[in-house]
């Protein structure tokens, strides 16, 4: 019961805040840029999404098809694999386009803006793993 209450309270706070997790991707790091640069950054990413609308829609459709296939009494694994591959390819294509636009933005920006983006990327990567001592034979 305590877990359920915690989940409900957490869900209510999440819904009220209107935000999903504040990720630490390059895209999320752009939110930490100074106002003018942040506006330009977000505009550039919106343009990529607008230009990639068909790819986004295809990926969404592929995921719906995969979900429908999973609901069938007999699983068509070949069709499921194909639908998942289409979704994955759409995701990869969109991510590649977004990263290219971020690269262009960073190349045209200041060292300070690049540092903000670098910090976001480093947080996303997580802490540096500790080097394990080499074992002697």
N, C-alpha and C positions, 0 to 999 in steps of 0.2 A: 504493500500500500504506500509506503514511503517513496519507493521508486516511482510508482505511478504518479504520485503527487508532484514529485520533482520533475518528471518528464512533462507533465501538464503545465507546470509553472514555467519551465524553461521554454516550452513551445509557445506559451502566451507572450513571453518577453520577446522571443524571436519574431513572432508575427507582428507584435506592436512596433518593434524597431524597424520592420520593413527591410531588413538587410539580411543577406546570407552572410556566411563567414567572411570576414575581411581577409581574403586570401593574400598571399605574398608573392603573387606572380608579377611578371613585368607589367602586365596590364593593370593589376591592382596597385602596383607601386606608382603608376602614373597619377593616382589620386593624391599622392603626397607632393606632387610638383607645385610650384608657385601658381597662383590663379591663372595667369595668362597662358603659361605653358600647359597647364592642366587642360584648359579649354581647347587648345590646339591639338593636344595629344588625344583627347576624347573624340574630337571632330575627325581626326585621321582614322581612328579605329572604327567610328561609325561609317565612314566612307567605305572601308574595307568590307564591313558587314553588308552594307547596301549593295556593293558590287558583287558580293558573294551570296546574294539572296537565294539563287537557284541551288547552290551547293548546300546551304543551310537547310532549305526545304527538302532536298533529296536525302540528307542525313536524317532528318526528322521522320520522313516517310519510311526510310529503311528501318529505323528503330521501331516504328509502329508495326511494320510487317514482321519484324523479328518477334515482337511481343505477341502478335496474332498467331504466329507459327508455334510459339511455346505453349499457347493455350489449346492447341489441337490435340485430340485424343492420341493420334499417332504422329510422332515427331518426324518431320522431313528434315533431316540433318543437313542435307546439301543445300536446301533452300534457306535454312536458318544461317548456315555459314555464309552464304552469298549475301543475305540481308545484312548480317553483322559486318561483313567486309565492306559493303557499300557505305554503311554508317561510319566505319573506321576511316575509310578513304576520304569521306566528306570532312570528318573532324581534322584529319591530318592536313588536308588542303587548306581549310580555313585557318588552322593554327599557323601553317607556313606563311600564308598571306599576312596574318596579323603580325607575326614576328618580323617579316620583311619590312612592314610599315614602321614597326617600332625601331628597327635598325636604322631606317632612313631618318626617323625623328631624332634618334640619338646622335647620328652623324651630323645633323644640322644644329644640334643643341649645344648648350654650354657644358663645361666639365661638371658643374654643380648638378645640372639635370641628370647627367649620366651617373653621377654618384648616387642620386636618389633612386634611379632605376636599378643600379647595381646592388644597393642595400636591399631592395625588394626581392631581387633575384636570389641574393645570398640567404635571406630569411626563408625563401621557398625551398631552397636546397637543404635546409636543416643544418644542424651543427656538423662541423668537420669531424669525421669519425677518428677515434684515437687509433694510432698505429699500433698494431699488435706486435709484441716482441717476437723476433724471429726465433723459431725453435731450432735448436741444433740437433743434428741427426744422432 
